[in-house]
Amino acid sequence: MTIDNVTVIIESGALSAREAERYIRKIQRHSKGRTLKRVSFRLADGYLDLRYSFEGLPFERIRRISHDATGERKAV
């Protein structure tokens, strides 16, 4: 799948195109001046692993964030 000229790969788990687009927008906001080339998503054990790369940079950025399936917000 391609979103905004970014190759999107959903390796495992159920992730909608809308959710993928939200993460892509967030990555683009925080990486001004760079062109996002590819993003892969893997949902497992309550975590969402994101792997993404930019054009012209020889490495991948890897992040692991918690993914709350119920969508509840918690106050601390």
mmCIF file of the N, C-alpha and C atoms, coordinates in Angstrom:
data_MODEL
# 
_entry.id   MODEL 
# 
loop_
_atom_site.group_PDB 
_atom_site.id 
_atom_site.type_symbol 
_atom_site.label_atom_id 
_atom_site.label_alt_id 
_atom_site.label_comp_id 
_atom_site.label_asym_id 
_atom_site.label_entity_id 
_atom_site.label_seq_id 
_atom_site.pdbx_PDB_ins_code 
_atom_site.Cartn_x 
_atom_site.Cartn_y 
_atom_site.Cartn_z 
_atom_site.occupancy 
_atom_site.B_iso_or_equiv 
_atom_site.pdbx_formal_charge 
_atom_site.auth_seq_id 
_atom_site.auth_comp_id 
_atom_site.auth_asym_id 
_atom_site.auth_atom_id 
_atom_site.pdbx_PDB_model_num 
ATOM 1   N N  . MET A 1 1  ? 0.847  -1.161 0.000  1.00 0.00 ? 1  MET A N  1 
ATOM 2   C CA . MET A 1 1  ? 0.000  0.000  0.000  1.00 0.00 ? 1  MET A CA 1 
ATOM 3   C C  . MET A 1 1  ? 0.900  1.233  0.000  1.00 0.00 ? 1  MET A C  1 
ATOM 4   N N  . THR A 1 2  ? 0.413  2.311  -0.596 1.00 0.00 ? 2  THR A N  1 
ATOM 5   C CA . THR A 1 2  ? 1.150  3.569  -0.633 1.00 0.00 ? 2  THR A CA 1 
ATOM 6   C C  . THR A 1 2  ? 0.265  4.684  -0.090 1.00 0.00 ? 2  THR A C  1 
ATOM 7   N N  . ILE A 1 3  ? 0.807  5.459  0.834  1.00 0.00 ? 3  ILE A N  1 
ATOM 8   C CA . ILE A 1 3  ? 0.108  6.609  1.403  1.00 0.00 ? 3  ILE A CA 1 
ATOM 9   C C  . ILE A 1 3  ? 1.034  7.809  1.269  1.00 0.00 ? 3  ILE A C  1 
ATOM 10  N N  . ASP A 1 4  ? 0.587  8.833  0.551  1.00 0.00 ? 4  ASP A N  1 
ATOM 11  C CA . ASP A 1 4  ? 1.373  10.072 0.400  1.00 0.00 ? 4  ASP A CA 1 
ATOM 12  C C  . ASP A 1 4  ? 2.780  9.812  -0.142 1.00 0.00 ? 4  ASP A C  1 
ATOM 13  N N  . ASN A 1 5  ? 2.894  8.952  -1.151 1.00 0.00 ? 5  ASN A N  1 
ATOM 14  C CA . ASN A 1 5  ? 4.171  8.578  -1.758 1.00 0.00 ? 5  ASN A CA 1 
ATOM 15  C C  . ASN A 1 5  ? 5.107  7.868  -0.788 1.00 0.00 ? 5  ASN A C  1 
ATOM 16  N N  . VAL A 1 6  ? 4.564  7.253  0.253  1.00 0.00 ? 6  VAL A N  1 
ATOM 17  C CA . VAL A 1 6  ? 5.336  6.479  1.225  1.00 0.00 ? 6  VAL A CA 1 
ATOM 18  C C  . VAL A 1 6  ? 4.880  5.025  1.116  1.00 0.00 ? 6  VAL A C  1 
ATOM 19  N N  . THR A 1 7  ? 5.816  4.122  0.951  1.00 0.00 ? 7  THR A N  1 
ATOM 20  C CA . THR A 1 7  ? 5.500  2.698  0.898  1.00 0.00 ? 7  THR A CA 1 
ATOM 21  C C  . THR A 1 7  ? 5.177  2.224  2.311  1.00 0.00 ? 7  THR A C  1 
ATOM 22  N N  . VAL A 1 8  ? 3.997  1.616  2.479  1.00 0.00 ? 8  VAL A N  1 
ATOM 23  C CA . VAL A 1 8  ? 3.540  1.158  3.786  1.00 0.00 ? 8  VAL A CA 1 
ATOM 24  C C  . VAL A 1 8  ? 3.442  -0.363 3.762  1.00 0.00 ? 8  VAL A C  1 
ATOM 25  N N  . ILE A 1 9  ? 4.090  -0.996 4.742  1.00 0.00 ? 9  ILE A N  1 
ATOM 26  C CA . ILE A 1 9  ? 4.063  -2.449 4.869  1.00 0.00 ? 9  ILE A CA 1 
ATOM 27  C C  . ILE A 1 9  ? 3.493  -2.782 6.241  1.00 0.00 ? 9  ILE A C  1 
ATOM 28  N N  . ILE A 1 10 ? 2.421  -3.563 6.272  1.00 0.00 ? 10 ILE A N  1 
ATOM 29  C CA . ILE A 1 10 ? 1.841  -4.024 7.539  1.00 0.00 ? 10 ILE A CA 1 
ATOM 30  C C  . ILE A 1 10 ? 2.212  -5.495 7.654  1.00 0.00 ? 10 ILE A C  1 
ATOM 31  N N  . GLU A 1 11 ? 3.238  -5.771 8.485  1.00 0.00 ? 11 GLU A N  1 
ATOM 32  C CA . GLU A 1 11 ? 3.786  -7.119 8.587  1.00 0.00 ? 11 GLU A CA 1 
ATOM 33  C C  . GLU A 1 11 ? 2.862  -8.066 9.339  1.00 0.00 ? 11 GLU A C  1 
ATOM 34  N N  . SER A 1 12 ? 2.304  -7.610 10.448 1.00 0.00 ? 12 SER A N  1 
ATOM 35  C CA . SER A 1 12 ? 1.397  -8.466 11.213 1.00 0.00 ? 12 SER A CA 1 
ATOM 36  C C  . SER A 1 12 ? 0.464  -7.596 12.031 1.00 0.00 ? 12 SER A C  1 
ATOM 37  N N  . GLY A 1 13 ? -0.675 -8.172 12.386 1.00 0.00 ? 13 GLY A N  1 
ATOM 38  C CA . GLY A 1 13 ? -1.658 -7.438 13.171 1.00 0.00 ? 13 GLY A CA 1 
ATOM 39  C C  . GLY A 1 13 ? -2.636 -6.701 12.278 1.00 0.00 ? 13 GLY A C  1 
ATOM 40  N N  . ALA A 1 14 ? -3.677 -6.183 12.921 1.00 0.00 ? 14 ALA A N  1 
ATOM 41  C CA . ALA A 1 14 ? -4.717 -5.447 12.208 1.00 0.00 ? 14 ALA A CA 1 
ATOM 42  C C  . ALA A 1 14 ? -4.519 -3.958 12.432 1.00 0.00 ? 14 ALA A C  1 
ATOM 43  N N  . LEU A 1 15 ? -4.152 -3.256 11.390 1.00 0.00 ? 15 LEU A N  1 
ATOM 44  C CA . LEU A 1 15 ? -3.935 -1.820 11.448 1.00 0.00 ? 15 LEU A CA 1 
ATOM 45  C C  . LEU A 1 15 ? -4.624 -1.220 10.228 1.00 0.00 ? 15 LEU A C  1 
ATOM 46  N N  . SER A 1 16 ? -5.519 -0.285 10.465 1.00 0.00 ? 16 SER A N  1 
ATOM 47  C CA . SER A 1 16 ? -6.260 0.313  9.355  1.00 0.00 ? 16 SER A CA 1 
ATOM 48  C C  . SER A 1 16 ? -5.392 1.321  8.610  1.00 0.00 ? 16 SER A C  1 
ATOM 49  N N  . ALA A 1 17 ? -5.796 1.638  7.401  1.00 0.00 ? 17 ALA A N  1 
ATOM 50  C CA . ALA A 1 17 ? -5.085 2.636  6.602  1.00 0.00 ? 17 ALA A CA 1 
ATOM 51  C C  . ALA A 1 17 ? -5.141 3.997  7.284  1.00 0.00 ? 17 ALA A C  1 
ATOM 52  N N  . ARG A 1 18 ? -6.234 4.280  7.963  1.00 0.00 ? 18 ARG A N  1 
ATOM 53  C CA . ARG A 1 18 ? -6.381 5.558  8.675  1.00 0.00 ? 18 ARG A CA 1 
ATOM 54  C C  . ARG A 1 18 ? -5.363 5.674  9.816  1.00 0.00 ? 18 ARG A C  1 
ATOM 55  N N  . GLU A 1 19 ? -5.188 4.579  10.576 1.00 0.00 ? 19 GLU A N  1 
ATOM 56  C CA . GLU A 1 19 ? -4.194 4.581  11.659 1.00 0.00 ? 19 GLU A CA 1 
ATOM 57  C C  . GLU A 1 19 ? -2.782 4.708  11.101 1.00 0.00 ? 19 GLU A C  1 
ATOM 58  N N  . ALA A 1 20 ? -2.499 3.998  10.014 1.00 0.00 ? 20 ALA A N  1 
ATOM 59  C CA . ALA A 1 20 ? -1.180 4.085  9.385  1.00 0.00 ? 20 ALA A CA 1 
ATOM 60  C C  . ALA A 1 20 ? -0.912 5.512  8.926  1.00 0.00 ? 20 ALA A C  1 
ATOM 61  N N  . GLU A 1 21 ? -1.909 6.152  8.340  1.00 0.00 ? 21 GLU A N  1 
ATOM 62  C CA . GLU A 1 21 ? -1.753 7.532  7.881  1.00 0.00 ? 21 GLU A CA 1 
ATOM 63  C C  . GLU A 1 21 ? -1.470 8.475  9.051  1.00 0.00 ? 21 GLU A C  1 
ATOM 64  N N  . ARG A 1 22 ? -2.122 8.237  10.186 1.00 0.00 ? 22 ARG A N  1 
ATOM 65  C CA . ARG A 1 22 ? -1.885 9.066  11.374 1.00 0.00 ? 22 ARG A CA 1 
ATOM 66  C C  . ARG A 1 22 ? -0.432 8.970  11.847 1.00 0.00 ? 22 ARG A C  1 
ATOM 67  N N  . TYR A 1 23 ? 0.117  7.754  11.863 1.00 0.00 ? 23 TYR A N  1 
ATOM 68  C CA . TYR A 1 23 ? 1.512  7.579  12.271 1.00 0.00 ? 23 TYR A CA 1 
ATOM 69  C C  . TYR A 1 23 ? 2.465  8.214  11.250 1.00 0.00 ? 23 TYR A C  1 
ATOM 70  N N  . ILE A 1 24 ? 2.148  8.078  9.962  1.00 0.00 ? 24 ILE A N  1 
ATOM 71  C CA . ILE A 1 24 ? 2.986  8.682  8.924  1.00 0.00 ? 24 ILE A CA 1 
ATOM 72  C C  . ILE A 1 24 ? 3.014  10.195 9.079  1.00 0.00 ? 24 ILE A C  1 
ATOM 73  N N  . ARG A 1 25 ? 1.867  10.800 9.319  1.00 0.00 ? 25 ARG A N  1 
ATOM 74  C CA . ARG A 1 25 ? 1.803  12.258 9.514  1.00 0.00 ? 25 ARG A CA 1 
ATOM 75  C C  . ARG A 1 25 ? 2.652  12.688 10.722 1.00 0.00 ? 25 ARG A C  1 
ATOM 76  N N  . LYS A 1 26 ? 2.601  11.905 11.791 1.00 0.00 ? 26 LYS A N  1 
ATOM 77  C CA . LYS A 1 26 ? 3.374  12.232 12.987 1.00 0.00 ? 26 LYS A CA 1 
ATOM 78  C C  . LYS A 1 26 ? 4.878  12.139 12.703 1.00 0.00 ? 26 LYS A C  1 
ATOM 79  N N  . ILE A 1 27 ? 5.299  11.102 12.000 1.00 0.00 ? 27 ILE A N  1 
ATOM 80  C CA . ILE A 1 27 ? 6.709  10.960 11.645 1.00 0.00 ? 27 ILE A CA 1 
ATOM 81  C C  . ILE A 1 27 ? 7.148  12.135 10.780 1.00 0.00 ? 27 ILE A C  1 
ATOM 82  N N  . GLN A 1 28 ? 6.331  12.511 9.810  1.00 0.00 ? 28 GLN A N  1 
ATOM 83  C CA . GLN A 1 28 ? 6.677  13.619 8.923  1.00 0.00 ? 28 GLN A CA 1 
ATOM 84  C C  . GLN A 1 28 ? 6.766  14.941 9.673  1.00 0.00 ? 28 GLN A C  1 
ATOM 85  N N  . ARG A 1 29 ? 5.887  15.156 10.649 1.00 0.00 ? 29 ARG A N  1 
ATOM 86  C CA . ARG A 1 29 ? 5.928  16.387 11.451 1.00 0.00 ? 29 ARG A CA 1 
ATOM 87  C C  . ARG A 1 29 ? 7.238  16.512 12.228 1.00 0.00 ? 29 ARG A C  1 
ATOM 88  N N  . HIS A 1 30 ? 7.723  15.383 12.739 1.00 0.00 ? 30 HIS A N  1 
ATOM 89  C CA . HIS A 1 30 ? 8.918  15.388 13.578 1.00 0.00 ? 30 HIS A CA 1 
ATOM 90  C C  . HIS A 1 30 ? 10.219 15.248 12.792 1.00 0.00 ? 30 HIS A C  1 
ATOM 91  N N  . SER A 1 31 ? 10.126 15.104 11.498 1.00 0.00 ? 31 SER A N  1 
ATOM 92  C CA . SER A 1 31 ? 11.337 14.939 10.681 1.00 0.00 ? 31 SER A CA 1 
ATOM 93  C C  . SER A 1 31 ? 11.328 15.925 9.518  1.00 0.00 ? 31 SER A C  1 
ATOM 94  N N  . LYS A 1 32 ? 11.153 17.169 9.849  1.00 0.00 ? 32 LYS A N  1 
ATOM 95  C CA . LYS A 1 32 ? 11.092 18.210 8.815  1.00 0.00 ? 32 LYS A CA 1 
ATOM 96  C C  . LYS A 1 32 ? 12.386 18.258 8.020  1.00 0.00 ? 32 LYS A C  1 
ATOM 97  N N  . GLY A 1 33 ? 12.248 18.479 6.715  1.00 0.00 ? 33 GLY A N  1 
ATOM 98  C CA . GLY A 1 33 ? 13.414 18.559 5.852  1.00 0.00 ? 33 GLY A CA 1 
ATOM 99  C C  . GLY A 1 33 ? 13.855 17.223 5.283  1.00 0.00 ? 33 GLY A C  1 
ATOM 100 N N  . ARG A 1 34 ? 13.236 16.136 5.706  1.00 0.00 ? 34 ARG A N  1 
ATOM 101 C CA . ARG A 1 34 ? 13.574 14.798 5.205  1.00 0.00 ? 34 ARG A CA 1 
ATOM 102 C C  . ARG A 1 34 ? 12.371 14.222 4.482  1.00 0.00 ? 34 ARG A C  1 
ATOM 103 N N  . THR A 1 35 ? 12.629 13.405 3.488  1.00 0.00 ? 35 THR A N  1 
ATOM 104 C CA . THR A 1 35 ? 11.552 12.770 2.731  1.00 0.00 ? 35 THR A CA 1 
ATOM 105 C C  . THR A 1 35 ? 11.413 11.325 3.188  1.00 0.00 ? 35 THR A C  1 
ATOM 106 N N  . LEU A 1 36 ? 10.263 11.010 3.755  1.00 0.00 ? 36 LEU A N  1 
ATOM 107 C CA . LEU A 1 36 ? 9.978  9.655  4.236  1.00 0.00 ? 36 LEU A CA 1 
ATOM 108 C C  . LEU A 1 36 ? 9.786  8.738  3.035  1.00 0.00 ? 36 LEU A C  1 
ATOM 109 N N  . LYS A 1 37 ? 10.464 7.592  3.058  1.00 0.00 ? 37 LYS A N  1 
ATOM 110 C CA . LYS A 1 37 ? 10.432 6.678  1.925  1.00 0.00 ? 37 LYS A CA 1 
ATOM 111 C C  . LYS A 1 37 ? 9.591  5.430  2.206  1.00 0.00 ? 37 LYS A C  1 
ATOM 112 N N  . ARG A 1 38 ? 9.755  4.847  3.411  1.00 0.00 ? 38 ARG A N  1 
ATOM 113 C CA . ARG A 1 38 ? 9.104  3.559  3.706  1.00 0.00 ? 38 ARG A CA 1 
ATOM 114 C C  . ARG A 1 38 ? 8.811  3.451  5.191  1.00 0.00 ? 38 ARG A C  1 
ATOM 115 N N  . VAL A 1 39 ? 7.644  2.853  5.516  1.00 0.00 ? 39 VAL A N  1 
ATOM 116 C CA . VAL A 1 39 ? 7.268  2.589  6.905  1.00 0.00 ? 39 VAL A CA 1 
ATOM 117 C C  . VAL A 1 39 ? 6.714  1.171  6.978  1.00 0.00 ? 39 VAL A C  1 
ATOM 118 N N  . SER A 1 40 ? 7.167  0.403  7.972  1.00 0.00 ? 40 SER A N  1 
ATOM 119 C CA . SER A 1 40 ? 6.585  -0.921 8.192  1.00 0.00 ? 40 SER A CA 1 
ATOM 120 C C  . SER A 1 40 ? 6.066  -0.993 9.623  1.00 0.00 ? 40 SER A C  1 
ATOM 121 N N  . PHE A 1 41 ? 4.932  -1.664 9.772  1.00 0.00 ? 41 PHE A N  1 
ATOM 122 C CA . PHE A 1 41 ? 4.251  -1.786 11.055 1.00 0.00 ? 41 PHE A CA 1 
ATOM 123 C C  . PHE A 1 41 ? 4.172  -3.262 11.432 1.00 0.00 ? 41 PHE A C  1 
ATOM 124 N N  . ARG A 1 42 ? 4.384  -3.553 12.710 1.00 0.00 ? 42 ARG A N  1 
ATOM 125 C CA . ARG A 1 42 ? 4.204  -4.910 13.226 1.00 0.00 ? 42 ARG A CA 1 
ATOM 126 C C  . ARG A 1 42 ? 3.546  -4.795 14.590 1.00 0.00 ? 42 ARG A C  1 
ATOM 127 N N  . LEU A 1 43 ? 2.339  -5.333 14.720 1.00 0.00 ? 43 LEU A N  1 
ATOM 128 C CA . LEU A 1 43 ? 1.595  -5.296 15.971 1.00 0.00 ? 43 LEU A CA 1 
ATOM 129 C C  . LEU A 1 43 ? 1.700  -6.660 16.637 1.00 0.00 ? 43 LEU A C  1 
ATOM 130 N N  . ALA A 1 44 ? 2.256  -6.677 17.874 1.00 0.00 ? 44 ALA A N  1 
ATOM 131 C CA . ALA A 1 44 ? 2.410  -7.935 18.600 1.00 0.00 ? 44 ALA A CA 1 
ATOM 132 C C  . ALA A 1 44 ? 2.565  -7.657 20.086 1.00 0.00 ? 44 ALA A C  1 
ATOM 133 N N  . ASP A 1 45 ? 1.949  -8.469 20.904 1.00 0.00 ? 45 ASP A N  1 
ATOM 134 C CA . ASP A 1 45 ? 2.090  -8.419 22.358 1.00 0.00 ? 45 ASP A CA 1 
ATOM 135 C C  . ASP A 1 45 ? 1.815  -7.030 22.944 1.00 0.00 ? 45 ASP A C  1 
ATOM 136 N N  . GLY A 1 46 ? 0.824  -6.327 22.416 1.00 0.00 ? 46 GLY A N  1 
ATOM 137 C CA . GLY A 1 46 ? 0.459  -5.026 22.962 1.00 0.00 ? 46 GLY A CA 1 
ATOM 138 C C  . GLY A 1 46 ? 1.355  -3.882 22.532 1.00 0.00 ? 46 GLY A C  1 
ATOM 139 N N  . TYR A 1 47 ? 2.306  -4.135 21.636 1.00 0.00 ? 47 TYR A N  1 
ATOM 140 C CA . TYR A 1 47 ? 3.212  -3.105 21.138 1.00 0.00 ? 47 TYR A CA 1 
ATOM 141 C C  . TYR A 1 47 ? 3.088  -2.983 19.631 1.00 0.00 ? 47 TYR A C  1 
ATOM 142 N N  . LEU A 1 48 ? 3.331  -1.801 19.145 1.00 0.00 ? 48 LEU A N  1 
ATOM 143 C CA . LEU A 1 48 ? 3.381  -1.558 17.712 1.00 0.00 ? 48 LEU A CA 1 
ATOM 144 C C  . LEU A 1 48 ? 4.812  -1.172 17.368 1.00 0.00 ? 48 LEU A C  1 
ATOM 145 N N  . ASP A 1 49 ? 5.488  -2.010 16.601 1.00 0.00 ? 49 ASP A N  1 
ATOM 146 C CA . ASP A 1 49 ? 6.853  -1.713 16.155 1.00 0.00 ? 49 ASP A CA 1 
ATOM 147 C C  . ASP A 1 49 ? 6.771  -0.942 14.846 1.00 0.00 ? 49 ASP A C  1 
ATOM 148 N N  . LEU A 1 50 ? 7.439  0.188  14.789 1.00 0.00 ? 50 LEU A N  1 
ATOM 149 C CA . LEU A 1 50 ? 7.517  1.000  13.576 1.00 0.00 ? 50 LEU A CA 1 
ATOM 150 C C  . LEU A 1 50 ? 8.948  0.975  13.083 1.00 0.00 ? 50 LEU A C  1 
ATOM 151 N N  . ARG A 1 51 ? 9.119  0.726  11.821 1.00 0.00 ? 51 ARG A N  1 
ATOM 152 C CA . ARG A 1 51 ? 10.433 0.824  11.177 1.00 0.00 ? 51 ARG A CA 1 
ATOM 153 C C  . ARG A 1 51 ? 10.242 1.742  9.991  1.00 0.00 ? 51 ARG A C  1 
ATOM 154 N N  . TYR A 1 52 ? 11.059 2.781  9.916  1.00 0.00 ? 52 TYR A N  1 
ATOM 155 C CA . TYR A 1 52 ? 10.904 3.695  8.793  1.00 0.00 ? 52 TYR A CA 1 
ATOM 156 C C  . TYR A 1 52 ? 12.247 4.198  8.322  1.00 0.00 ? 52 TYR A C  1 
ATOM 157 N N  . SER A 1 53 ? 12.285 4.582  7.059  1.00 0.00 ? 53 SER A N  1 
ATOM 158 C CA . SER A 1 53 ? 13.527 5.074  6.466  1.00 0.00 ? 53 SER A CA 1 
ATOM 159 C C  . SER A 1 53 ? 13.227 6.298  5.602  1.00 0.00 ? 53 SER A C  1 
ATOM 160 N N  . PHE A 1 54 ? 14.261 7.116  5.444  1.00 0.00 ? 54 PHE A N  1 
ATOM 161 C CA . PHE A 1 54 ? 14.158 8.344  4.677  1.00 0.00 ? 54 PHE A CA 1 
ATOM 162 C C  . PHE A 1 54 ? 15.006 8.235  3.421  1.00 0.00 ? 54 PHE A C  1 
ATOM 163 N N  . GLU A 1 55 ? 14.658 9.025  2.418  1.00 0.00 ? 55 GLU A N  1 
ATOM 164 C CA . GLU A 1 55 ? 15.471 9.081  1.205  1.00 0.00 ? 55 GLU A CA 1 
ATOM 165 C C  . GLU A 1 55 ? 16.798 9.745  1.531  1.00 0.00 ? 55 GLU A C  1 
ATOM 166 N N  . GLY A 1 56 ? 17.878 9.181  1.030  1.00 0.00 ? 56 GLY A N  1 
ATOM 167 C CA . GLY A 1 56 ? 19.199 9.775  1.194  1.00 0.00 ? 56 GLY A CA 1 
ATOM 168 C C  . GLY A 1 56 ? 19.887 9.483  2.511  1.00 0.00 ? 56 GLY A C  1 
ATOM 169 N N  . LEU A 1 57 ? 19.246 8.751  3.434  1.00 0.00 ? 57 LEU A N  1 
ATOM 170 C CA . LEU A 1 57 ? 19.882 8.381  4.699  1.00 0.00 ? 57 LEU A CA 1 
ATOM 171 C C  . LEU A 1 57 ? 20.128 6.874  4.695  1.00 0.00 ? 57 LEU A C  1 
ATOM 172 N N  . PRO A 1 58 ? 21.330 6.438  5.026  1.00 0.00 ? 58 PRO A N  1 
ATOM 173 C CA . PRO A 1 58 ? 21.679 5.020  4.906  1.00 0.00 ? 58 PRO A CA 1 
ATOM 174 C C  . PRO A 1 58 ? 21.272 4.144  6.100  1.00 0.00 ? 58 PRO A C  1 
ATOM 175 N N  . PHE A 1 59 ? 20.318 4.571  6.926  1.00 0.00 ? 59 PHE A N  1 
ATOM 176 C CA . PHE A 1 59 ? 19.909 3.729  8.044  1.00 0.00 ? 59 PHE A CA 1 
ATOM 177 C C  . PHE A 1 59 ? 18.403 3.828  8.266  1.00 0.00 ? 59 PHE A C  1 
ATOM 178 N N  . GLU A 1 60 ? 17.894 2.856  9.027  1.00 0.00 ? 60 GLU A N  1 
ATOM 179 C CA . GLU A 1 60 ? 16.482 2.818  9.387  1.00 0.00 ? 60 GLU A CA 1 
ATOM 180 C C  . GLU A 1 60 ? 16.307 3.300  10.804 1.00 0.00 ? 60 GLU A C  1 
ATOM 181 N N  . ARG A 1 61 ? 15.197 3.908  11.074 1.00 0.00 ? 61 ARG A N  1 
ATOM 182 C CA . ARG A 1 61 ? 14.852 4.309  12.434 1.00 0.00 ? 61 ARG A CA 1 
ATOM 183 C C  . ARG A 1 61 ? 13.851 3.284  12.943 1.00 0.00 ? 61 ARG A C  1 
ATOM 184 N N  . ILE A 1 62 ? 14.060 2.787  14.152 1.00 0.00 ? 62 ILE A N  1 
ATOM 185 C CA . ILE A 1 62 ? 13.176 1.765  14.728 1.00 0.00 ? 62 ILE A CA 1 
ATOM 186 C C  . ILE A 1 62 ? 12.621 2.292  16.038 1.00 0.00 ? 62 ILE A C  1 
ATOM 187 N N  . ARG A 1 63 ? 11.322 2.197  16.209 1.00 0.00 ? 63 ARG A N  1 
ATOM 188 C CA . ARG A 1 63 ? 10.668 2.619  17.444 1.00 0.00 ? 63 ARG A CA 1 
ATOM 189 C C  . ARG A 1 63 ? 9.681  1.546  17.885 1.00 0.00 ? 63 ARG A C  1 
ATOM 190 N N  . ARG A 1 64 ? 9.498  1.439  19.181 1.00 0.00 ? 64 ARG A N  1 
ATOM 191 C CA . ARG A 1 64 ? 8.477  0.548  19.738 1.00 0.00 ? 64 ARG A CA 1 
ATOM 192 C C  . ARG A 1 64 ? 7.617  1.399  20.652 1.00 0.00 ? 64 ARG A C  1 
ATOM 193 N N  . ILE A 1 65 ? 6.324  1.389  20.378 1.00 0.00 ? 65 ILE A N  1 
ATOM 194 C CA . ILE A 1 65 ? 5.395  2.145  21.206 1.00 0.00 ? 65 ILE A CA 1 
ATOM 195 C C  . ILE A 1 65 ? 4.299  1.216  21.687 1.00 0.00 ? 65 ILE A C  1 
ATOM 196 N N  . SER A 1 66 ? 3.710  1.538  22.832 1.00 0.00 ? 66 SER A N  1 
ATOM 197 C CA . SER A 1 66 ? 2.640  0.690  23.332 1.00 0.00 ? 66 SER A CA 1 
ATOM 198 C C  . SER A 1 66 ? 1.384  0.990  22.534 1.00 0.00 ? 66 SER A C  1 
ATOM 199 N N  . HIS A 1 67 ? 0.607  -0.022 22.296 1.00 0.00 ? 67 HIS A N  1 
ATOM 200 C CA . HIS A 1 67 ? -0.597 0.102  21.483 1.00 0.00 ? 67 HIS A CA 1 
ATOM 201 C C  . HIS A 1 67 ? -1.763 -0.401 22.318 1.00 0.00 ? 67 HIS A C  1 
ATOM 202 N N  . ASP A 1 68 ? -2.646 0.507  22.703 1.00 0.00 ? 68 ASP A N  1 
ATOM 203 C CA . ASP A 1 68 ? -3.798 0.143  23.522 1.00 0.00 ? 68 ASP A CA 1 
ATOM 204 C C  . ASP A 1 68 ? -4.966 -0.195 22.597 1.00 0.00 ? 68 ASP A C  1 
ATOM 205 N N  . ALA A 1 69 ? -5.324 -1.461 22.559 1.00 0.00 ? 69 ALA A N  1 
ATOM 206 C CA . ALA A 1 69 ? -6.361 -1.918 21.636 1.00 0.00 ? 69 ALA A CA 1 
ATOM 207 C C  . ALA A 1 69 ? -7.741 -1.355 21.974 1.00 0.00 ? 69 ALA A C  1 
ATOM 208 N N  . THR A 1 70 ? -7.985 -1.022 23.229 1.00 0.00 ? 70 THR A N  1 
ATOM 209 C CA . THR A 1 70 ? -9.306 -0.544 23.620 1.00 0.00 ? 70 THR A CA 1 
ATOM 210 C C  . THR A 1 70 ? -9.495 0.933  23.317 1.00 0.00 ? 70 THR A C  1 
ATOM 211 N N  . GLY A 1 71 ? -8.423 1.667  23.123 1.00 0.00 ? 71 GLY A N  1 
ATOM 212 C CA . GLY A 1 71 ? -8.525 3.079  22.794 1.00 0.00 ? 71 GLY A CA 1 
ATOM 213 C C  . GLY A 1 71 ? -8.781 3.956  24.001 1.00 0.00 ? 71 GLY A C  1 
ATOM 214 N N  . GLU A 1 72 ? -8.631 3.407  25.203 1.00 0.00 ? 72 GLU A N  1 
ATOM 215 C CA . GLU A 1 72 ? -8.873 4.192  26.415 1.00 0.00 ? 72 GLU A CA 1 
ATOM 216 C C  . GLU A 1 72 ? -7.683 5.083  26.711 1.00 0.00 ? 72 GLU A C  1 
ATOM 217 N N  . ARG A 1 73 ? -7.965 6.256  27.219 1.00 0.00 ? 73 ARG A N  1 
ATOM 218 C CA . ARG A 1 73 ? -6.898 7.151  27.672 1.00 0.00 ? 73 ARG A CA 1 
ATOM 219 C C  . ARG A 1 73 ? -6.816 7.019  29.187 1.00 0.00 ? 73 ARG A C  1 
ATOM 220 N N  . LYS A 1 74 ? -5.610 6.997  29.702 1.00 0.00 ? 74 LYS A N  1 
ATOM 221 C CA . LYS A 1 74 ? -5.413 6.842  31.135 1.00 0.00 ? 74 LYS A CA 1 
ATOM 222 C C  . LYS A 1 74 ? -4.766 8.092  31.703 1.00 0.00 ? 74 LYS A C  1 
ATOM 223 N N  . ALA A 1 75 ? -5.256 8.528  32.826 1.00 0.00 ? 75 ALA A N  1 
ATOM 224 C CA . ALA A 1 75 ? -4.659 9.677  33.512 1.00 0.00 ? 75 ALA A CA 1 
ATOM 225 C C  . ALA A 1 75 ? -3.683 9.174  34.555 1.00 0.00 ? 75 ALA A C  1 
ATOM 226 N N  . VAL A 1 76 ? -2.558 9.845  34.656 1.00 0.00 ? 76 VAL A N  1 
ATOM 227 C CA . VAL A 1 76 ? -1.529 9.430  35.619 1.00 0.00 ? 76 VAL A CA 1 
ATOM 228 C C  . VAL A 1 76 ? -1.480 10.424 36.731 1.00 0.00 ? 76 VAL A C  1 
# 
